[in-house]
Amino acid sequence: MSVEYGLVSDDYTTVMEDYRRDASVPTRSAPAPGGGGEGAALLAGGGGLGVPTTFTQIEHVSVQTPANSQPSLIHIDGKAVDSKRYEFPGFIPPSELKFETLDPVDRSTLHHPSRGTLNELYSTAICGNDLTSSVLYTIGVTATMSGQLAPICLMLVGFVLYLFKSVYGEAGTAIPLNGGAYNLLLNTTSKSVASLAACLTILSYVATAVVSATECMTYASNLCPWIDIYWGTIILLGFFCVLSISGITESAVVAVGIFIVHMASMIFLVFVGALYTMQNPSILSANLRMPLKYDWPLAILFGFCTAMLGVTGFETSSNYIEEQQRGVFPKTLFNSWLIVFIMNPILCIVCMGVLDLNTLEAHHRDVLAKTAYDAGGKYFGLWISADAALVLAGSVLTAYVGVTGLVRRLALDRCLPQVLLAENRWRRTNHLIPITFFLLCTSLFVILQGRVRSLANVYTLSFLCVMALFAFGNMMLKYKRGRIRRPVRATWPTNVAALAAVLIALAGNVILAPGHLIYFIVYFAVIAGLTMVMFERIRLLKYFLYFVSQGPMHLQDRFAGVTQMAMDKIRSQKVVFFAKNDNLEVLNKAVSYVQSNELTKWLKVVYVYEDINDPMIQAIAENLRVIDRCFPKIVIDFVLVKGRFCPEVVAQLSTRLGVQRNFMFISCPGDRFPHDIGDFGGVRMITH
């Protein structure tokens, strides 16, 4: 191949000059203010070392290709370019490169405005409403399966949740980014596996919102018979959609109010029920003598499987971890576990002390309201019914908060349409996400004609699948990303025990109600299908282009060019990989990962150096030349940045290259790395 002396710049405009450029460094009329931190970053409005961050690139150059070569096009600014016509030139001496100074960035723009706005109370309240609302129906169904052994089953669930407290804590402190199981698996496995976890989580949120809203209106109609359950459910979903658009802080204030009222009501119910039990001990004694439906091992097993429904909502906190203040996430997990471990078994014992088991089974949907009615009278029963309606409404809010954080991350990673990232000027929130979620939930509710029993069945299985994937993801985190620093650690026995417990609960629920599996598969297939369309859209467009090419000429003229242009534009997304050294295996893994997981053909490898005479620069450049020949369909550039690797330099480079930070990749940092992964705004780990 003969190399032409043409340079292809970022916008693919050919510059007719020798790519060996002048070494002159542009000067500024006034020095930009320096930034703080180890990176000595160039930050607007901050003090620091005052050393500007310089930038240069060794870019791909034009080459001649055989006439019969099949083109591999990239589309930039309306111009299609064959990526095979360019190759990486290898090392160029720094004296022949042209340097520029990166523009400063404002520290306040490094992260989303909602980052770190939630304190411990707010964070606990948001997930706590969903978590504590589960007890409204868990006690009844658990007692149906295990009888008087129900409190033991609920305590076993509390022990399992204690294991998951460490599992979630390790994953969330190691990679403190929104997305829950999706984000964890994205940084430890492939993007396709992570997308499946995201589909399960979205399905869980849809089921939570629709079922909780319907149950809330059912309780409300018992208090006010004039309330229409059908239209009331739709109005409630719409109300929380508007509240979510107003911002997470406003949503958290509402959640705190609901949470405090609910916890106070439950504590008062415990005291009233305990007093009633002491006055009427015969009810509890009779319940303890009742024969079990199954042998005691099976009774405990089936009771445990159904009682796992009582911890739904525990996973929600990991989907808005970026909005929580630093160090709050482990406290939120501890508070959630403590509530479940203490409150659920005690409430179960109180219900068994007030109601006989037959009555408890008959009122499994409103067991707490029936307990309050018998123990404290009519008005206390009405109060607990009102509280149940309130906390179920809080579960709907939790679903909105969780799905907003997850979908925003999915849209940033191009797993969902990026139009969902549009922000309104009023509150700077992604308003299209809650609106879309509202339309999805409402349309599903209308299609089901208000009969949401099938969704309730799906809820259990999807939640348990998400928990299992999180335990698996944390095991992969320990294996593949063991060097990364995290304040919380779960031991291997803890991970294995947590995963085994959830798999047992999942298998038990399928055995108890195998028909529910069909509903789960149908709903999951719909959600996964929508996500896979985005993930595989290049392949689908190729199929469409093939069928068009087999059709009449007028169809080819109309659709072929537009389809090809759409494909080229999708694949023209630049991605960045920060190389630590010249390790050829790591560089090869990075390029292979990009080719397998991202819809792109343009990779920029960045090396951050402190001394221009660093021998690593030449070594990396020569290795990239080898890799470039191994991956002819990918265009590779080598970017050199003088400074220290830190969040501010990454933000500067993101602005200069026009690449969002969630499309910037790194290898796993060591335990002495001075920054948290979450400070980099979504940078992804893809290699060891």
C-alpha positions, 0 to 999 in steps of 0.5 A: 500500500502506498501512503498518501500525504493526506490527513483525515481530521475529525470531520473527515475533511481531507487536509492536503498537507503533510501529516508531519506537522509543525511542532509549534505550540499555540499560545494564549493571550491570557493563561486559563485558570488551573484546576485542583486535584491530582490531574492539575486539570484546566478548570474554569473558575478554579485555582491550581497548578496553572499548567495547561493541558495540551493535546495532539493526535496521530491520525489515520492516513489515506491509502490505496485499496484494491479496485474490487475491495468491498467498502466499509463506510462511515458517514460523517456530516453527510459524507460517506467515507470508506474506512478501509482507505485509511490506516494508522501511520505508526509513531511520529516524533513529537517534534513533528506534531502540532499541539493545542491547548484544551479548553477549560471546563466548568467544574459544575458541568462535570456531572448532572445537576441532580448528582448527590442531592439525596441524603440518607433519609430521602434515599431510604424513603424512596426505596423504603416505600416500595419495600415496606408496601410489600408486607401488605400482601406478603404476610397473607400469602406466606401464612397460606403456605407455611401456617404458623411457621410464617414468621420463621420464613420471613426471618429467613428472608431477612437473613438472605437480605443481609447477604445481599446488603453486602453484595449490593454494597460492594457493587455500588461502591465499586461502580457508583453509577445508575443502572443497577444490575445493568451497570454492574454487568456492563462493566464486567460482562458484555453489553448484550448480557447487561441489556437482558438485565436491564429488560428484566429491571424495566419489566419489574418497574412496569409491573410495580407501577401498574399493580401498585397503582391498581391496589392503591385505588382498590384500597381508596375505593374501600374508603371512598366508594365513589372512586372509580378504580379504572380511571383512578389508576390512570390518574395516579400514574399521570400524577407521579409522571408529572411529579417525576418531571419536576425533579428527584428532589421534589419526588423525594420530599413526597416520598419522605412524607409517605414513608414517615406516615407509613412507619408510624402507622405500622409501629402503632399497629404493632402496639395495638395488636400486641395489646390485643394479643395479650388480652386474647392469648387464645387466638395465638395459641390456637394458631400454633396448634393448627396442622400444617398443609405440608411437612415442616421442611416443605412448609418452610421452603414454600413459605420462604419462596413466597416471602421473598416477595416481601423484599421487592424494592431493595434493588431500587436504590442502586438505580439512583445511586448517582443522585445519593450523596457520597457514602449514603448508599451503604446506609440506605441498604442497611436501613432497608434491611433493618426495616425488613428484618425487624418489621415483617416478622413482628407484623406477622406475629401480631396478625397471628395474634389477632386473626385465626389462620383461616381468616388470615388466609381469606384476607391475604390481600388486606390482612393488615387492615383486617388486623387493625379493624379487629384489634383497634376498631372501625376507625383504626381499620380505616386509618390502616387502609388509608395508609396502605393506599398511601404507601402503595402510591409511594411504590408507584413513585419509586418505580418512576424514580428507578426507571428514570435513572435506568432508562437514562443510562440505557439511552446514553449507551445507545441501547434505547433511542437517545431522544429520551435524553431531551431535557426541559428548560423548566427543571432540566429533567429528562421529561420524555422518560417518565412520559414514555413510562406513563404511556407504557404503563397506561396502555398495558393497563388498558389492554389488560382492562384493569385485570392485572393479576398476570402482571403481579405474577410477572412481578415476582419472577422478574424481581428474583431474576434481577436479584440473581443477576446482581449476585452473579454480576458481583461475582464477576466483579470480584473475578474480573475487577478485583483490583478496583477499590471499594469500601464494602466487600462481600466474601465469596461464601456470601455471594454464593449463598445469596445467589443460591437462596434467590435461585431456590426462591425462583425455582420454588415460585415456578413449581408453586405456580408454573402457569406464571412462567408463561406470562413472564416469558410473554412480557419479557419477550416484548420488553427484550424485543424492543431493546434488541431492536436498538441493539441489533439495528445495524443488522436489521438495516442490513437485512432490509437493504438486502431485500430492497436490493432484490426489488424493483429499481424504483424501490432501490433508488428510494430506500437504498441510499437512505438506509445506507446513510443511516447505517453509516451514521450509526457506525460513525460514533467515536469511542475512546480507550485510555491506554495505561501502557503498551500492553499489546494484549490489553490493546487487542482486547479493547479493540475486540470489545469495541468491535463486538459490543459497540456500533462503531468503526472509529476508535481513538486510543488515548495516552495521558503522559507527563513527559513528552520523551516517555518511551511508552508513546512510541511503543503504543504507537507501534503496537497500534499500527499492528492492531490496525492491520488486524482490524481493517474495518476500524479506524484507529487514531492515537491521541496524546494528552499531557497531564495526569489522568483525572475526571477533569482531563476526561471531561476536557477530552470529551468536549474536544473530541465530541465523545460522551464520557459513557463512550470512553473506556478504561482498563480496571484501575488498581486499589491505589487509584486516587479517584472513584469510577463514578467521578468520571461521569460514566466511563466504562471498564472493559479490560482487566 
